[in-house]
């Protein structure tokens, strides 16, 4: 039986880091989350990918403003 992607409710440590930035700052785009206070530097594309994963999991909502998505915790 093939394994399905992890779309469960549990968050990985990196997802929790990203969510904690959103909980502290409120709605933010990828660049603002990347610059947020964390213990390590993350590449822009890594933050973007993780926000898309969180969106698929239903943990964040996103709204298109100008040409960038703004993410907010859900």
mmCIF file of the N, C-alpha and C atoms, coordinates in Angstrom:
data_MODEL
# 
_entry.id   MODEL 
# 
loop_
_atom_site.group_PDB 
_atom_site.id 
_atom_site.type_symbol 
_atom_site.label_atom_id 
_atom_site.label_alt_id 
_atom_site.label_comp_id 
_atom_site.label_asym_id 
_atom_site.label_entity_id 
_atom_site.label_seq_id 
_atom_site.pdbx_PDB_ins_code 
_atom_site.Cartn_x 
_atom_site.Cartn_y 
_atom_site.Cartn_z 
_atom_site.occupancy 
_atom_site.B_iso_or_equiv 
_atom_site.pdbx_formal_charge 
_atom_site.auth_seq_id 
_atom_site.auth_comp_id 
_atom_site.auth_asym_id 
_atom_site.auth_atom_id 
_atom_site.pdbx_PDB_model_num 
ATOM 1   N N  . UNK A 1 1  ? 0.851  -1.176 0.000  1.00 0.00 ? 1  UNK A N  1 
ATOM 2   C CA . UNK A 1 1  ? 0.000  0.000  0.000  1.00 0.00 ? 1  UNK A CA 1 
ATOM 3   C C  . UNK A 1 1  ? 0.894  1.237  0.000  1.00 0.00 ? 1  UNK A C  1 
ATOM 4   N N  . UNK A 1 2  ? 0.718  2.157  -0.936 1.00 0.00 ? 2  UNK A N  1 
ATOM 5   C CA . UNK A 1 2  ? 1.553  3.356  -0.982 1.00 0.00 ? 2  UNK A CA 1 
ATOM 6   C C  . UNK A 1 2  ? 1.240  4.290  0.183  1.00 0.00 ? 2  UNK A C  1 
ATOM 7   N N  . UNK A 1 3  ? 2.276  4.954  0.636  1.00 0.00 ? 3  UNK A N  1 
ATOM 8   C CA . UNK A 1 3  ? 2.119  5.903  1.738  1.00 0.00 ? 3  UNK A CA 1 
ATOM 9   C C  . UNK A 1 3  ? 1.577  7.221  1.207  1.00 0.00 ? 3  UNK A C  1 
ATOM 10  N N  . UNK A 1 4  ? 0.663  7.807  1.937  1.00 0.00 ? 4  UNK A N  1 
ATOM 11  C CA . UNK A 1 4  ? 0.142  9.105  1.534  1.00 0.00 ? 4  UNK A CA 1 
ATOM 12  C C  . UNK A 1 4  ? 0.979  10.201 2.174  1.00 0.00 ? 4  UNK A C  1 
ATOM 13  N N  . UNK A 1 5  ? 0.888  11.389 1.602  1.00 0.00 ? 5  UNK A N  1 
ATOM 14  C CA . UNK A 1 5  ? 1.612  12.525 2.167  1.00 0.00 ? 5  UNK A CA 1 
ATOM 15  C C  . UNK A 1 5  ? 1.053  12.842 3.536  1.00 0.00 ? 5  UNK A C  1 
ATOM 16  N N  . UNK A 1 6  ? 1.914  13.362 4.403  1.00 0.00 ? 6  UNK A N  1 
ATOM 17  C CA . UNK A 1 6  ? 1.504  13.714 5.751  1.00 0.00 ? 6  UNK A CA 1 
ATOM 18  C C  . UNK A 1 6  ? 0.666  14.983 5.728  1.00 0.00 ? 6  UNK A C  1 
ATOM 19  N N  . UNK A 1 7  ? -0.644 14.808 5.753  1.00 0.00 ? 7  UNK A N  1 
ATOM 20  C CA . UNK A 1 7  ? -1.542 15.960 5.794  1.00 0.00 ? 7  UNK A CA 1 
ATOM 21  C C  . UNK A 1 7  ? -2.270 15.994 7.122  1.00 0.00 ? 7  UNK A C  1 
ATOM 22  N N  . UNK A 1 8  ? -1.718 15.307 8.125  1.00 0.00 ? 8  UNK A N  1 
ATOM 23  C CA . UNK A 1 8  ? -2.340 15.249 9.441  1.00 0.00 ? 8  UNK A CA 1 
ATOM 24  C C  . UNK A 1 8  ? -2.254 16.568 10.177 1.00 0.00 ? 8  UNK A C  1 
ATOM 25  N N  . UNK A 1 9  ? -2.702 16.559 11.396 1.00 0.00 ? 9  UNK A N  1 
ATOM 26  C CA . UNK A 1 9  ? -2.773 17.761 12.198 1.00 0.00 ? 9  UNK A CA 1 
ATOM 27  C C  . UNK A 1 9  ? -1.437 18.095 12.861 1.00 0.00 ? 9  UNK A C  1 
ATOM 28  N N  . UNK A 1 10 ? -0.548 17.129 13.035 1.00 0.00 ? 10 UNK A N  1 
ATOM 29  C CA . UNK A 1 10 ? 0.724  17.380 13.710 1.00 0.00 ? 10 UNK A CA 1 
ATOM 30  C C  . UNK A 1 10 ? 1.632  18.255 12.846 1.00 0.00 ? 10 UNK A C  1 
ATOM 31  N N  . UNK A 1 11 ? 2.333  19.179 13.507 1.00 0.00 ? 11 UNK A N  1 
ATOM 32  C CA . UNK A 1 11 ? 3.261  20.057 12.797 1.00 0.00 ? 11 UNK A CA 1 
ATOM 33  C C  . UNK A 1 11 ? 4.688  19.629 13.075 1.00 0.00 ? 11 UNK A C  1 
ATOM 34  N N  . UNK A 1 12 ? 5.524  19.774 12.063 1.00 0.00 ? 12 UNK A N  1 
ATOM 35  C CA . UNK A 1 12 ? 6.943  19.479 12.223 1.00 0.00 ? 12 UNK A CA 1 
ATOM 36  C C  . UNK A 1 12 ? 7.602  20.639 12.985 1.00 0.00 ? 12 UNK A C  1 
ATOM 37  N N  . UNK A 1 13 ? 8.811  20.436 13.500 1.00 0.00 ? 13 UNK A N  1 
ATOM 38  C CA . UNK A 1 13 ? 9.498  21.539 14.196 1.00 0.00 ? 13 UNK A CA 1 
ATOM 39  C C  . UNK A 1 13 ? 9.661  22.791 13.323 1.00 0.00 ? 13 UNK A C  1 
ATOM 40  N N  . UNK A 1 14 ? 9.972  22.621 12.054 1.00 0.00 ? 14 UNK A N  1 
ATOM 41  C CA . UNK A 1 14 ? 10.123 23.780 11.170 1.00 0.00 ? 14 UNK A CA 1 
ATOM 42  C C  . UNK A 1 14 ? 8.792  24.485 10.951 1.00 0.00 ? 14 UNK A C  1 
ATOM 43  N N  . UNK A 1 15 ? 7.721  23.718 10.780 1.00 0.00 ? 15 UNK A N  1 
ATOM 44  C CA . UNK A 1 15 ? 6.396  24.315 10.631 1.00 0.00 ? 15 UNK A CA 1 
ATOM 45  C C  . UNK A 1 15 ? 6.021  25.107 11.887 1.00 0.00 ? 15 UNK A C  1 
ATOM 46  N N  . UNK A 1 16 ? 6.373  24.587 13.053 1.00 0.00 ? 16 UNK A N  1 
ATOM 47  C CA . UNK A 1 16 ? 6.101  25.303 14.299 1.00 0.00 ? 16 UNK A CA 1 
ATOM 48  C C  . UNK A 1 16 ? 6.880  26.618 14.370 1.00 0.00 ? 16 UNK A C  1 
ATOM 49  N N  . UNK A 1 17 ? 8.123  26.606 13.884 1.00 0.00 ? 17 UNK A N  1 
ATOM 50  C CA . UNK A 1 17 ? 8.913  27.837 13.842 1.00 0.00 ? 17 UNK A CA 1 
ATOM 51  C C  . UNK A 1 17 ? 8.225  28.895 12.977 1.00 0.00 ? 17 UNK A C  1 
ATOM 52  N N  . UNK A 1 18 ? 7.762  28.470 11.808 1.00 0.00 ? 18 UNK A N  1 
ATOM 53  C CA . UNK A 1 18 ? 7.094  29.384 10.881 1.00 0.00 ? 18 UNK A CA 1 
ATOM 54  C C  . UNK A 1 18 ? 5.790  29.905 11.511 1.00 0.00 ? 18 UNK A C  1 
ATOM 55  N N  . UNK A 1 19 ? 5.019  28.999 12.109 1.00 0.00 ? 19 UNK A N  1 
ATOM 56  C CA . UNK A 1 19 ? 3.766  29.399 12.740 1.00 0.00 ? 19 UNK A CA 1 
ATOM 57  C C  . UNK A 1 19 ? 4.008  30.366 13.896 1.00 0.00 ? 19 UNK A C  1 
ATOM 58  N N  . UNK A 1 20 ? 5.068  30.147 14.657 1.00 0.00 ? 20 UNK A N  1 
ATOM 59  C CA . UNK A 1 20 ? 5.332  31.042 15.792 1.00 0.00 ? 20 UNK A CA 1 
ATOM 60  C C  . UNK A 1 20 ? 5.620  32.464 15.309 1.00 0.00 ? 20 UNK A C  1 
ATOM 61  N N  . UNK A 1 21 ? 6.272  32.590 14.157 1.00 0.00 ? 21 UNK A N  1 
ATOM 62  C CA . UNK A 1 21 ? 6.505  33.927 13.598 1.00 0.00 ? 21 UNK A CA 1 
ATOM 63  C C  . UNK A 1 21 ? 5.165  34.565 13.226 1.00 0.00 ? 21 UNK A C  1 
ATOM 64  N N  . UNK A 1 22 ? 4.290  33.796 12.591 1.00 0.00 ? 22 UNK A N  1 
ATOM 65  C CA . UNK A 1 22 ? 2.971  34.334 12.212 1.00 0.00 ? 22 UNK A CA 1 
ATOM 66  C C  . UNK A 1 22 ? 2.130  34.674 13.438 1.00 0.00 ? 22 UNK A C  1 
ATOM 67  N N  . UNK A 1 23 ? 2.217  33.853 14.488 1.00 0.00 ? 23 UNK A N  1 
ATOM 68  C CA . UNK A 1 23 ? 1.457  34.140 15.704 1.00 0.00 ? 23 UNK A CA 1 
ATOM 69  C C  . UNK A 1 23 ? 1.938  35.439 16.347 1.00 0.00 ? 23 UNK A C  1 
ATOM 70  N N  . UNK A 1 24 ? 3.256  35.683 16.279 1.00 0.00 ? 24 UNK A N  1 
ATOM 71  C CA . UNK A 1 24 ? 3.808  36.900 16.880 1.00 0.00 ? 24 UNK A CA 1 
ATOM 72  C C  . UNK A 1 24 ? 3.538  38.144 16.034 1.00 0.00 ? 24 UNK A C  1 
ATOM 73  N N  . UNK A 1 25 ? 3.704  38.016 14.718 1.00 0.00 ? 25 UNK A N  1 
ATOM 74  C CA . UNK A 1 25 ? 3.647  39.197 13.850 1.00 0.00 ? 25 UNK A CA 1 
ATOM 75  C C  . UNK A 1 25 ? 2.270  39.442 13.249 1.00 0.00 ? 25 UNK A C  1 
ATOM 76  N N  . UNK A 1 26 ? 1.447  38.417 13.159 1.00 0.00 ? 26 UNK A N  1 
ATOM 77  C CA . UNK A 1 26 ? 0.173  38.538 12.462 1.00 0.00 ? 26 UNK A CA 1 
ATOM 78  C C  . UNK A 1 26 ? 0.384  38.293 10.975 1.00 0.00 ? 26 UNK A C  1 
ATOM 79  N N  . UNK A 1 27 ? -0.555 38.710 10.131 1.00 0.00 ? 27 UNK A N  1 
ATOM 80  C CA . UNK A 1 27 ? -0.444 38.465 8.693  1.00 0.00 ? 27 UNK A CA 1 
ATOM 81  C C  . UNK A 1 27 ? 0.884  38.974 8.132  1.00 0.00 ? 27 UNK A C  1 
ATOM 82  N N  . UNK A 1 28 ? 1.511  38.136 7.300  1.00 0.00 ? 28 UNK A N  1 
ATOM 83  C CA . UNK A 1 28 ? 2.825  38.496 6.758  1.00 0.00 ? 28 UNK A CA 1 
ATOM 84  C C  . UNK A 1 28 ? 3.063  37.783 5.442  1.00 0.00 ? 28 UNK A C  1 
ATOM 85  N N  . UNK A 1 29 ? 3.906  38.399 4.603  1.00 0.00 ? 29 UNK A N  1 
ATOM 86  C CA . UNK A 1 29 ? 4.312  37.739 3.361  1.00 0.00 ? 29 UNK A CA 1 
ATOM 87  C C  . UNK A 1 29 ? 5.552  36.886 3.632  1.00 0.00 ? 29 UNK A C  1 
ATOM 88  N N  . UNK A 1 30 ? 6.019  36.187 2.625  1.00 0.00 ? 30 UNK A N  1 
ATOM 89  C CA . UNK A 1 30 ? 7.158  35.274 2.792  1.00 0.00 ? 30 UNK A CA 1 
ATOM 90  C C  . UNK A 1 30 ? 8.387  36.026 3.292  1.00 0.00 ? 30 UNK A C  1 
ATOM 91  N N  . UNK A 1 31 ? 8.647  37.181 2.722  1.00 0.00 ? 31 UNK A N  1 
ATOM 92  C CA . UNK A 1 31 ? 9.831  37.948 3.099  1.00 0.00 ? 31 UNK A CA 1 
ATOM 93  C C  . UNK A 1 31 ? 9.786  38.356 4.576  1.00 0.00 ? 31 UNK A C  1 
ATOM 94  N N  . UNK A 1 32 ? 8.627  38.759 5.055  1.00 0.00 ? 32 UNK A N  1 
ATOM 95  C CA . UNK A 1 32 ? 8.496  39.148 6.465  1.00 0.00 ? 32 UNK A CA 1 
ATOM 96  C C  . UNK A 1 32 ? 8.675  37.952 7.389  1.00 0.00 ? 32 UNK A C  1 
ATOM 97  N N  . UNK A 1 33 ? 8.157  36.792 6.997  1.00 0.00 ? 33 UNK A N  1 
ATOM 98  C CA . UNK A 1 33 ? 8.337  35.586 7.811  1.00 0.00 ? 33 UNK A CA 1 
ATOM 99  C C  . UNK A 1 33 ? 9.810  35.185 7.818  1.00 0.00 ? 33 UNK A C  1 
ATOM 100 N N  . UNK A 1 34 ? 10.453 35.276 6.674  1.00 0.00 ? 34 UNK A N  1 
ATOM 101 C CA . UNK A 1 34 ? 11.877 34.931 6.582  1.00 0.00 ? 34 UNK A CA 1 
ATOM 102 C C  . UNK A 1 34 ? 12.704 35.827 7.506  1.00 0.00 ? 34 UNK A C  1 
ATOM 103 N N  . UNK A 1 35 ? 12.370 37.099 7.593  1.00 0.00 ? 35 UNK A N  1 
ATOM 104 C CA . UNK A 1 35 ? 13.117 38.043 8.420  1.00 0.00 ? 35 UNK A CA 1 
ATOM 105 C C  . UNK A 1 35 ? 12.715 37.969 9.890  1.00 0.00 ? 35 UNK A C  1 
ATOM 106 N N  . UNK A 1 36 ? 11.650 37.217 10.189 1.00 0.00 ? 36 UNK A N  1 
ATOM 107 C CA . UNK A 1 36 ? 11.153 37.142 11.564 1.00 0.00 ? 36 UNK A CA 1 
ATOM 108 C C  . UNK A 1 36 ? 12.166 36.519 12.511 1.00 0.00 ? 36 UNK A C  1 
ATOM 109 N N  . UNK A 1 37 ? 11.942 36.702 13.817 1.00 0.00 ? 37 UNK A N  1 
ATOM 110 C CA . UNK A 1 37 ? 12.883 36.201 14.821 1.00 0.00 ? 37 UNK A CA 1 
ATOM 111 C C  . UNK A 1 37 ? 12.849 34.673 14.926 1.00 0.00 ? 37 UNK A C  1 
ATOM 112 N N  . UNK A 1 38 ? 13.944 34.062 14.572 1.00 0.00 ? 38 UNK A N  1 
ATOM 113 C CA . UNK A 1 38 ? 14.107 32.608 14.688 1.00 0.00 ? 38 UNK A CA 1 
ATOM 114 C C  . UNK A 1 38 ? 15.552 32.347 15.070 1.00 0.00 ? 38 UNK A C  1 
ATOM 115 N N  . UNK A 1 39 ? 15.826 31.130 15.414 1.00 0.00 ? 39 UNK A N  1 
ATOM 116 C CA . UNK A 1 39 ? 17.173 30.775 15.818 1.00 0.00 ? 39 UNK A CA 1 
ATOM 117 C C  . UNK A 1 39 ? 18.119 30.510 14.660 1.00 0.00 ? 39 UNK A C  1 
ATOM 118 N N  . UNK A 1 40 ? 17.602 30.467 13.435 1.00 0.00 ? 40 UNK A N  1 
ATOM 119 C CA . UNK A 1 40 ? 18.465 30.160 12.284 1.00 0.00 ? 40 UNK A CA 1 
ATOM 120 C C  . UNK A 1 40 ? 17.983 30.880 11.032 1.00 0.00 ? 40 UNK A C  1 
ATOM 121 N N  . UNK A 1 41 ? 18.875 30.996 10.077 1.00 0.00 ? 41 UNK A N  1 
ATOM 122 C CA . UNK A 1 41 ? 18.551 31.617 8.791  1.00 0.00 ? 41 UNK A CA 1 
ATOM 123 C C  . UNK A 1 41 ? 17.908 30.568 7.884  1.00 0.00 ? 41 UNK A C  1 
ATOM 124 N N  . UNK A 1 42 ? 16.854 30.940 7.202  1.00 0.00 ? 42 UNK A N  1 
ATOM 125 C CA . UNK A 1 42 ? 16.212 30.053 6.240  1.00 0.00 ? 42 UNK A CA 1 
ATOM 126 C C  . UNK A 1 42 ? 16.146 30.754 4.895  1.00 0.00 ? 42 UNK A C  1 
ATOM 127 N N  . UNK A 1 43 ? 16.323 29.980 3.838  1.00 0.00 ? 43 UNK A N  1 
ATOM 128 C CA . UNK A 1 43 ? 16.231 30.525 2.486  1.00 0.00 ? 43 UNK A CA 1 
ATOM 129 C C  . UNK A 1 43 ? 14.788 30.939 2.188  1.00 0.00 ? 43 UNK A C  1 
ATOM 130 N N  . UNK A 1 44 ? 14.651 31.939 1.352  1.00 0.00 ? 44 UNK A N  1 
ATOM 131 C CA . UNK A 1 44 ? 13.333 32.441 0.948  1.00 0.00 ? 44 UNK A CA 1 
ATOM 132 C C  . UNK A 1 44 ? 12.475 31.297 0.413  1.00 0.00 ? 44 UNK A C  1 
ATOM 133 N N  . UNK A 1 45 ? 13.061 30.461 -0.450 1.00 0.00 ? 45 UNK A N  1 
ATOM 134 C CA . UNK A 1 45 ? 12.286 29.368 -1.058 1.00 0.00 ? 45 UNK A CA 1 
ATOM 135 C C  . UNK A 1 45 ? 11.871 28.326 -0.030 1.00 0.00 ? 45 UNK A C  1 
ATOM 136 N N  . UNK A 1 46 ? 12.668 28.130 1.007  1.00 0.00 ? 46 UNK A N  1 
ATOM 137 C CA . UNK A 1 46 ? 12.301 27.195 2.070  1.00 0.00 ? 46 UNK A CA 1 
ATOM 138 C C  . UNK A 1 46 ? 11.082 27.710 2.823  1.00 0.00 ? 46 UNK A C  1 
ATOM 139 N N  . UNK A 1 47 ? 11.094 28.984 3.173  1.00 0.00 ? 47 UNK A N  1 
ATOM 140 C CA . UNK A 1 47 ? 9.959  29.587 3.879  1.00 0.00 ? 47 UNK A CA 1 
ATOM 141 C C  . UNK A 1 47 ? 8.716  29.543 2.999  1.00 0.00 ? 47 UNK A C  1 
ATOM 142 N N  . UNK A 1 48 ? 8.882  29.848 1.722  1.00 0.00 ? 48 UNK A N  1 
ATOM 143 C CA . UNK A 1 48 ? 7.759  29.813 0.776  1.00 0.00 ? 48 UNK A CA 1 
ATOM 144 C C  . UNK A 1 48 ? 7.166  28.406 0.691  1.00 0.00 ? 48 UNK A C  1 
ATOM 145 N N  . UNK A 1 49 ? 8.007  27.402 0.580  1.00 0.00 ? 49 UNK A N  1 
ATOM 146 C CA . UNK A 1 49 ? 7.541  26.018 0.511  1.00 0.00 ? 49 UNK A CA 1 
ATOM 147 C C  . UNK A 1 49 ? 6.804  25.629 1.785  1.00 0.00 ? 49 UNK A C  1 
ATOM 148 N N  . UNK A 1 50 ? 7.358  25.992 2.935  1.00 0.00 ? 50 UNK A N  1 
ATOM 149 C CA . UNK A 1 50 ? 6.730  25.628 4.199  1.00 0.00 ? 50 UNK A CA 1 
ATOM 150 C C  . UNK A 1 50 ? 5.379  26.330 4.374  1.00 0.00 ? 50 UNK A C  1 
ATOM 151 N N  . UNK A 1 51 ? 5.263  27.570 3.935  1.00 0.00 ? 51 UNK A N  1 
ATOM 152 C CA . UNK A 1 51 ? 3.981  28.264 4.008  1.00 0.00 ? 51 UNK A CA 1 
ATOM 153 C C  . UNK A 1 51 ? 2.955  27.613 3.089  1.00 0.00 ? 51 UNK A C  1 
ATOM 154 N N  . UNK A 1 52 ? 3.392  27.135 1.922  1.00 0.00 ? 52 UNK A N  1 
ATOM 155 C CA . UNK A 1 52 ? 2.481  26.424 1.024  1.00 0.00 ? 52 UNK A CA 1 
ATOM 156 C C  . UNK A 1 52 ? 2.029  25.106 1.639  1.00 0.00 ? 52 UNK A C  1 
ATOM 157 N N  . UNK A 1 53 ? 2.921  24.408 2.323  1.00 0.00 ? 53 UNK A N  1 
ATOM 158 C CA . UNK A 1 53 ? 2.565  23.160 3.010  1.00 0.00 ? 53 UNK A CA 1 
ATOM 159 C C  . UNK A 1 53 ? 1.550  23.456 4.114  1.00 0.00 ? 53 UNK A C  1 
ATOM 160 N N  . UNK A 1 54 ? 1.811  24.505 4.893  1.00 0.00 ? 54 UNK A N  1 
ATOM 161 C CA . UNK A 1 54 ? 0.883  24.882 5.962  1.00 0.00 ? 54 UNK A CA 1 
ATOM 162 C C  . UNK A 1 54 ? -0.479 25.280 5.398  1.00 0.00 ? 54 UNK A C  1 
ATOM 163 N N  . UNK A 1 55 ? -0.479 25.892 4.232  1.00 0.00 ? 55 UNK A N  1 
ATOM 164 C CA . UNK A 1 55 ? -1.748 26.238 3.576  1.00 0.00 ? 55 UNK A CA 1 
ATOM 165 C C  . UNK A 1 55 ? -2.504 24.977 3.177  1.00 0.00 ? 55 UNK A C  1 
ATOM 166 N N  . UNK A 1 56 ? -1.790 24.018 2.594  1.00 0.00 ? 56 UNK A N  1 
ATOM 167 C CA . UNK A 1 56 ? -2.430 22.747 2.218  1.00 0.00 ? 56 UNK A CA 1 
ATOM 168 C C  . UNK A 1 56 ? -2.969 22.006 3.434  1.00 0.00 ? 56 UNK A C  1 
ATOM 169 N N  . UNK A 1 57 ? -2.275 22.113 4.569  1.00 0.00 ? 57 UNK A N  1 
ATOM 170 C CA . UNK A 1 57 ? -2.714 21.459 5.804  1.00 0.00 ? 57 UNK A CA 1 
ATOM 171 C C  . UNK A 1 57 ? -3.857 22.210 6.474  1.00 0.00 ? 57 UNK A C  1 
ATOM 172 N N  . UNK A 1 58 ? -4.178 23.398 5.968  1.00 0.00 ? 58 UNK A N  1 
ATOM 173 C CA . UNK A 1 58 ? -5.257 24.173 6.548  1.00 0.00 ? 58 UNK A CA 1 
ATOM 174 C C  . UNK A 1 58 ? -4.861 24.944 7.794  1.00 0.00 ? 58 UNK A C  1 
ATOM 175 N N  . UNK A 1 59 ? -3.563 25.144 8.003  1.00 0.00 ? 59 UNK A N  1 
ATOM 176 C CA . UNK A 1 59 ? -3.076 25.856 9.186  1.00 0.00 ? 59 UNK A CA 1 
ATOM 177 C C  . UNK A 1 59 ? -2.937 27.352 8.963  1.00 0.00 ? 59 UNK A C  1 
ATOM 178 N N  . UNK A 1 60 ? -2.826 27.790 7.699  1.00 0.00 ? 60 UNK A N  1 
ATOM 179 C CA . UNK A 1 60 ? -2.761 29.209 7.383  1.00 0.00 ? 60 UNK A CA 1 
ATOM 180 C C  . UNK A 1 60 ? -3.715 29.497 6.230  1.00 0.00 ? 60 UNK A C  1 
ATOM 181 N N  . UNK A 1 61 ? -4.198 30.705 6.203  1.00 0.00 ? 61 UNK A N  1 
ATOM 182 C CA . UNK A 1 61 ? -4.975 31.192 5.062  1.00 0.00 ? 61 UNK A CA 1 
ATOM 183 C C  . UNK A 1 61 ? -4.084 32.164 4.322  1.00 0.00 ? 61 UNK A C  1 
ATOM 184 N N  . UNK A 1 62 ? -4.305 32.310 3.025  1.00 0.00 ? 62 UNK A N  1 
ATOM 185 C CA . UNK A 1 62 ? -3.513 33.262 2.255  1.00 0.00 ? 62 UNK A CA 1 
ATOM 186 C C  . UNK A 1 62 ? -4.423 34.104 1.386  1.00 0.00 ? 62 UNK A C  1 
ATOM 187 N N  . UNK A 1 63 ? -3.964 35.336 1.186  1.00 0.00 ? 63 UNK A N  1 
ATOM 188 C CA . UNK A 1 63 ? -4.702 36.295 0.375  1.00 0.00 ? 63 UNK A CA 1 
ATOM 189 C C  . UNK A 1 63 ? -3.709 36.969 -0.559 1.00 0.00 ? 63 UNK A C  1 
ATOM 190 N N  . UNK A 1 64 ? -4.066 37.049 -1.827 1.00 0.00 ? 64 UNK A N  1 
ATOM 191 C CA . UNK A 1 64 ? -3.191 37.671 -2.811 1.00 0.00 ? 64 UNK A CA 1 
ATOM 192 C C  . UNK A 1 64 ? -3.329 39.184 -2.715 1.00 0.00 ? 64 UNK A C  1 
ATOM 193 N N  . UNK A 1 65 ? -2.214 39.842 -2.399 1.00 0.00 ? 65 UNK A N  1 
ATOM 194 C CA . UNK A 1 65 ? -2.167 41.311 -2.352 1.00 0.00 ? 65 UNK A CA 1 
ATOM 195 C C  . UNK A 1 65 ? -1.075 41.751 -3.312 1.00 0.00 ? 65 UNK A C  1 
ATOM 196 N N  . UNK A 1 66 ? -1.459 42.564 -4.261 1.00 0.00 ? 66 UNK A N  1 
ATOM 197 C CA . UNK A 1 66 ? -0.563 42.947 -5.360 1.00 0.00 ? 66 UNK A CA 1 
ATOM 198 C C  . UNK A 1 66 ? -0.093 41.671 -6.040 1.00 0.00 ? 66 UNK A C  1 
ATOM 199 N N  . UNK A 1 67 ? 1.204  41.354 -5.941 1.00 0.00 ? 67 UNK A N  1 
ATOM 200 C CA . UNK A 1 67 ? 1.709  40.138 -6.587 1.00 0.00 ? 67 UNK A CA 1 
ATOM 201 C C  . UNK A 1 67 ? 2.242  39.128 -5.593 1.00 0.00 ? 67 UNK A C  1 
ATOM 202 N N  . UNK A 1 68 ? 1.958  39.299 -4.299 1.00 0.00 ? 68 UNK A N  1 
ATOM 203 C CA . UNK A 1 68 ? 2.476  38.394 -3.278 1.00 0.00 ? 68 UNK A CA 1 
ATOM 204 C C  . UNK A 1 68 ? 1.342  37.932 -2.364 1.00 0.00 ? 68 UNK A C  1 
ATOM 205 N N  . UNK A 1 69 ? 1.451  36.709 -1.891 1.00 0.00 ? 69 UNK A N  1 
ATOM 206 C CA . UNK A 1 69 ? 0.490  36.207 -0.923 1.00 0.00 ? 69 UNK A CA 1 
ATOM 207 C C  . UNK A 1 69 ? 0.846  36.727 0.464  1.00 0.00 ? 69 UNK A C  1 
ATOM 208 N N  . UNK A 1 70 ? -0.195 37.025 1.231  1.00 0.00 ? 70 UNK A N  1 
ATOM 209 C CA . UNK A 1 70 ? -0.038 37.358 2.643  1.00 0.00 ? 70 UNK A CA 1 
ATOM 210 C C  . UNK A 1 70 ? -0.681 36.217 3.415  1.00 0.00 ? 70 UNK A C  1 
ATOM 211 N N  . UNK A 1 71 ? 0.076  35.642 4.328  1.00 0.00 ? 71 UNK A N  1 
ATOM 212 C CA . UNK A 1 71 ? -0.361 34.480 5.093  1.00 0.00 ? 71 UNK A CA 1 
ATOM 213 C C  . UNK A 1 71 ? -0.771 34.911 6.500  1.00 0.00 ? 71 UNK A C  1 
ATOM 214 N N  . UNK A 1 72 ? -1.810 34.253 7.013  1.00 0.00 ? 72 UNK A N  1 
ATOM 215 C CA . UNK A 1 72 ? -2.210 34.497 8.393  1.00 0.00 ? 72 UNK A CA 1 
ATOM 216 C C  . UNK A 1 72 ? -2.574 33.164 9.035  1.00 0.00 ? 72 UNK A C  1 
ATOM 217 N N  . UNK A 1 73 ? -2.299 33.028 10.326 1.00 0.00 ? 73 UNK A N  1 
ATOM 218 C CA . UNK A 1 73 ? -2.625 31.767 11.000 1.00 0.00 ? 73 UNK A CA 1 
ATOM 219 C C  . UNK A 1 73 ? -4.127 31.514 11.000 1.00 0.00 ? 73 UNK A C  1 
ATOM 220 N N  . UNK A 1 74 ? -4.488 30.256 10.920 1.00 0.00 ? 74 UNK A N  1 
ATOM 221 C CA . UNK A 1 74 ? -5.904 29.895 10.898 1.00 0.00 ? 74 UNK A CA 1 
ATOM 222 C C  . UNK A 1 74 ? -6.224 29.016 12.071 1.00 0.00 ? 74 UNK A C  1 
# 
